[in-house]
Amino acid sequence: MFPSVRYYAILGLITYMTISTAIASEMCKESITSLGGIPDGYEIINESLKYSPDFKHISYAAFSNTKNNIVRFDDRTSPVYIAVRPGYPVFAPGTNRNAYIAYRTENKAVCVVDWEAGPEFDNIDQFLFSPDGKRYAYRAAKDGKQCIVIDGKPGPLFKGIPVKENMTFSPDAKRFAYVALTDAGCILVLDGIQQANTYNFIQDVIFSPDSTQIAFKARIEKKGNSEKWKAIRNGISGQVYNKIFDLFFSPDSNRFAYSAVKDKQMVLVIDGIEKPPHDVYGLPVFSADSKTLAYVYSKNEKYHFVINGKEQDDNFDKFYKFFYSPDSLNYAYIANKKDSWHCVYNGNIGLAYKSIEGFKFSEDSSKYAYGAVTEKGGQIVVNGKEGKAYTSVGEPYFSPDSRHVVHKAVDTERDKWTTILNEKQIGLFYASIGKYFFSKNSRHLAYSAMKNPNHILMVVDHQEQCRKQMFNIVGDPYFSPDGEHIAYYAMLEPEKWKLVVDGRVLDEVYGGFIKTTPIVFDSGTKFHTLAIRIPGPEFVRIDVIIPAEWKLETEIRSS
């Protein structure tokens, strides 16, 4: 019921080694703040390790035996519990607020928010912070009944509360809704008020993006395998269907759509108006500006695409993915016809390929690109124009200013990976190449590359950084907001991890860096991250100040 995992299980989350004596850098200042270590005799529970949204704090659950469990927030320790509920602790989005659910005995559970324990219940689960992190709610059980606790205040007890996709804050965090089971049936509780209508069951309660509307699916009858459902929007019932799929509000909250099953066929309902029945309807997709609605339906085993009520002339055997451009003015989708895949851009059908992957729009919406496979190999197609064919290609990446497109490719002659920038081969050849990262000002490009399994390095603007250092592992690169600096961490050997800034290896030695934790720039010349060092192990926050005279001295060569 309460899984306990030995400390070695966190090796999937942390790579750690021993630490040498710290030596202050003469040029780049590294400040280390201890976030505390694991108390003596305790081991971290697998996958409980969490970091705060600002990536400055650590929290986790730990145990010393099956009945001694604690929660740590940096160097602060909770009381000892018989168990901490799996999946906890958690942090609130955008804040350092934290919460966990723990058991004082097998039937005495408490929810602790910001180190203040709430009322005691027989059981507690389904903790939820509001989108702004200022409010919270959870389900609690007492004497065979259940209630919802909102901001520490218990609501009325019900026979049951089915919470899966039925318990939610509005996007503005001012409203809250959940579903409850009563003797009469299933009801919606909205902003603390029990709604009058009773249903057989309720599912998928959602608020509109502007928080002013609410919708859900209501089952009005169930007889064996036969069911009848309605979509309820702001208390108004839609038509009766055998099954209703996902509900969608448009981003501006003015429109509402869903697909449903009716008499063994499917229909699409848009703003209360039912489209003609077909074999299959795909999910409706609104554009970001809400002015465009696209969907697909299947009839006689052929797929037809409809956008803003206008059906495209051609039809396809298979339909794969759909995309809007960032400005909502363009669209594209991938579809199959006669065993060939096509990219259809604004209604224009592209060339035929064996497969298509990695479709992307540029940020200014003026370009699109994707990877295509032909009998000749792989190639990148930009705005419908085919690039050179290679043995294999990786997905395309656009720079933030949309001027550059980059991808990796296996050179036919060398059988190694290289970088193709704006259709030209740039840089050297490697056994493998990682993801591409542009600076925000689009002047710099970075990626990790493997010369051999024991030598991985960072390539910045086509130049190999620290080429004499035999790094075994290199983390993702992070650029400063102004694009003048780049930072990442790297492992020199199994007992030596370091930070690298602008191609310079800093002095401090760390036991390891917590995976998925980014390097966060607080300004153009300051950043922080989280790490671990041994003995301990001890969690630390690292704050780095980059000297004013340091900066990247290279730039992308576009040709």
Helices and strands as residue ranges (DSSP letters): G 7-12, E 29-37, E 43-44, E 50-51, E 58-65, E 68-73, E 76-77, E 83-84, E 90-91, E 98-105, E 108-113, E 116-117, E 123-129, E 136-142, E 145-150, E 153-154, E 167-169, E 176-181, E 186-190, E 193-194, E 201-207, E 214-223, E 226-233, E 236-237, E 243-249, E 256-262, E 265-270, E 273-274, E 280-281, E 285-286, E 293-299, E 302-307, E 310-311, E 318-324, E 331-337, E 340-345, E 348-349, E 355-361, E 368-374, E 377-382, E 385-386, E 392-393, E 397-398, E 405-410, E 417-421, E 424-430, E 432-433, E 437-438, E 445-452, E 455-460, E 463-464, E 473-474, E 478-479, E 486-493, E 496-501, E 504-505, E 512-513, E 520-523, E 526-533, E 538-545
